[in-house]
């Protein structure tokens, strides 16, 4: 493969790195993302953590970083719950489950919504426009309500919670991509492309390339929203099963013990949710800025 093939890739990586270095907040978000990924990957793959292991004799051990020469560091740095399960192990696996479900929901909604919105704008098909308008009523329907309706048909699960969140996010992507595509179609460069005989597929590719920064930011916001929605649905008992480690469900179960002063049962899952949402939004803003800079540089060159 020739070196010219790597040119656009190197330019994109360089532009992305310059964007992260340009603002301390972006760099902090990137470092936070790396740390988050390392903790989840190490905890689930290499550290041998077991979020299901129970030991009633070790219930409600408070969090501690104490060290002794006889036993070493305290095994439960985040404490244990009412069944003696390791809170750290459950937070690590719970973060993986919550982020995976939220990521799938956001990615599915983004892919289907952007495709449908662009197709309705470029083709002008009245059936697609009717579908787009029909889907808008879902935008006013909270994801929790959709989850309640789904559990009336199927049993609660993390998968069904993810599907409910994806349905609630879909209308926003359809509407935004349709408006964006319509605005771009009115610009002179698109009119010139059509005059030159460019096909709809090529025009769609150019439109997406020039507006990708908009959808990068929107997808990041949808991802962070999905994290909160998944945790909220599971908090209400409409998502993950009782024994499944999931951040919202952990907070719900820990609420019963907060009056006893066992704060660690809810504080650590809460910190995991807040930090994940902040990191996703910061990194998403950086990606949006980097893509927009790349589009501007390509347009000026």
Secondary structure as GFF3:
##gff-version 3
##sequence-region A 1 301
A	DSSP	three_ten_helix	3	6	.	.	.	ID=ss1
A	DSSP	alpha_helix	7	22	.	.	.	ID=ss2
A	DSSP	alpha_helix	24	45	.	.	.	ID=ss3
A	DSSP	three_ten_helix	56	58	.	.	.	ID=ss4
A	DSSP	beta_strand	67	68	.	.	.	ID=ss5
A	DSSP	beta_strand	72	73	.	.	.	ID=ss6
A	DSSP	alpha_helix	87	123	.	.	.	ID=ss7
A	DSSP	alpha_helix	126	135	.	.	.	ID=ss8
A	DSSP	three_ten_helix	136	140	.	.	.	ID=ss9
A	DSSP	alpha_helix	143	151	.	.	.	ID=ss10
A	DSSP	alpha_helix	158	185	.	.	.	ID=ss11
A	DSSP	alpha_helix	188	195	.	.	.	ID=ss12
A	DSSP	alpha_helix	200	235	.	.	.	ID=ss13
A	DSSP	alpha_helix	247	254	.	.	.	ID=ss14
A	DSSP	three_ten_helix	255	260	.	.	.	ID=ss15
A	DSSP	alpha_helix	264	300	.	.	.	ID=ss16
###
